[in-house]
Amino acid sequence: MNLKDKIDLLVNRADLIYKKLFIFLAISGGSWVYGRKDKEKTIVRIAVFFIFILSSFGIIVNLLKFGKIQKELEGITDD
C-alpha cells in the first residue's frame, strides 16, 4: 500500500468517526435536556439517564479513536 492510499484510508476512517461522534453528541444532548425537563423519578427518566451514559461512553471512545488517527497522520507527515 503506497502512502497516498494509506492517507486516504485514514482520512476516510476519520470522517466516519466524525459522523458517529456527531450522532452521539446529538443523542447525548437530547437525552440530557429531556432528562433535566422531567422532574419525577420515573422509569423514563432512568432510561434517559442510561441512554445519556451510553452515548457519553460512545463520545469518549470515538474521541480516542479520532486522536489515534490524528497521531498516525502526524507520524506520516513527519516522515
Secondary structure, DSSP 8 states (H G I E B T S, - for coil): --HHHHHHHHHHHHHHHHHHHHHHHHHHHHHHHHHHH--S--HHHHHHHHHHHHHHHHHHHHHHHHHHHHHHHHHHHH-
